[in-house]
Amino acid sequence: MSKKRSKETEIEEIAKRAHAGEDVSNHFTGRHLAKQRISLDLPLRFLRLIDEECKRMGITREAWIKMACDERLRQAESRDLAKVS
């Protein structure tokens, strides 16, 4: 199992434990504390591609979107830090 896949599995396990009412706060760094629900309209073709990837990875659409956004933000943060150096 790849490192990325095992991390995704760990994330899903943490989510299941949280939904069951367990305290999972020790798994969080505080980077993303506040939440706000949004409504997002996406083209059906785009959603189908996302759903195919979710099925391949064995995760939910919501988890994939969060993961993709986090990856993109980390890339931008790294790029911005490199510009400053």
C-alpha positions as CSV (number, residue, x, y, z in Angstrom):
1,M,0.0,0.0,0.0
2,S,1.4,3.4,-0.9
3,K,2.1,6.0,1.7
4,K,-0.6,8.3,0.1
5,R,-3.1,5.5,0.2
6,S,-2.4,4.6,3.8
7,K,-2.8,8.3,4.8
8,E,-6.2,8.4,3.0
9,T,-7.2,5.2,4.8
10,E,-6.1,6.8,8.1
11,I,-8.1,9.9,7.4
12,E,-11.3,7.9,6.7
13,E,-10.8,5.9,9.9
14,I,-10.5,9.1,11.9
15,A,-13.7,10.4,10.2
16,K,-15.5,7.2,11.2
17,R,-14.3,7.5,14.8
18,A,-15.4,11.1,14.9
19,H,-18.9,10.3,13.5
20,A,-19.1,7.6,16.2
21,G,-18.6,10.3,18.9
22,E,-15.0,9.6,19.8
23,D,-12.6,12.4,20.6
24,V,-10.2,12.7,17.7
25,S,-8.9,16.2,18.4
26,N,-5.3,14.9,18.9
27,H,-5.2,14.2,15.1
28,F,-5.6,17.8,14.2
29,T,-2.9,20.5,14.1
30,G,-5.2,23.5,14.2
31,R,-4.5,24.5,10.6
32,H,-8.1,24.3,9.5
33,L,-10.3,25.0,12.6
34,A,-13.3,27.1,11.5
35,K,-15.7,25.7,9.0
36,Q,-18.3,27.2,6.7
37,R,-20.7,25.2,4.5
38,I,-20.7,26.3,0.9
39,S,-22.9,25.5,-2.1
40,L,-20.9,24.7,-5.2
41,D,-22.2,24.2,-8.7
42,L,-20.0,22.1,-11.0
43,P,-20.6,20.7,-14.5
44,L,-21.8,17.1,-14.5
45,R,-18.8,16.0,-16.6
46,F,-16.5,17.4,-14.0
47,L,-18.4,15.6,-11.2
48,R,-18.3,12.4,-13.1
49,L,-14.5,12.6,-13.3
50,I,-14.2,13.4,-9.6
51,D,-16.5,10.5,-8.8
52,E,-14.3,8.1,-10.9
53,E,-11.3,9.2,-9.0
54,C,-13.1,8.9,-5.7
55,K,-14.1,5.3,-6.6
56,R,-10.5,4.5,-7.5
57,M,-9.2,5.9,-4.2
58,G,-12.1,4.6,-2.1
59,I,-13.0,7.9,-0.6
60,T,-16.0,10.2,-0.6
61,R,-16.5,13.1,-3.0
62,E,-16.4,15.5,-0.1
63,A,-13.1,14.0,1.1
64,W,-11.6,14.2,-2.4
65,I,-12.6,17.8,-2.9
66,K,-11.1,18.8,0.5
67,M,-7.9,16.8,-0.2
68,A,-7.6,18.4,-3.7
69,C,-8.1,21.9,-2.3
70,D,-5.5,21.3,0.5
71,E,-3.0,20.0,-2.0
72,R,-3.4,23.0,-4.2
73,L,-3.2,25.4,-1.3
74,R,0.0,23.7,-0.1
75,Q,1.5,24.0,-3.6
76,A,0.7,27.7,-3.7
77,E,2.1,28.2,-0.2
78,S,5.4,26.5,-1.2
79,R,5.6,28.5,-4.4
80,D,5.0,31.8,-2.5
81,L,7.7,30.8,0.1
82,A,10.1,30.1,-2.7
83,K,9.5,33.5,-4.2
84,V,10.4,35.2,-0.9
85,S,13.7,33.3,-0.6
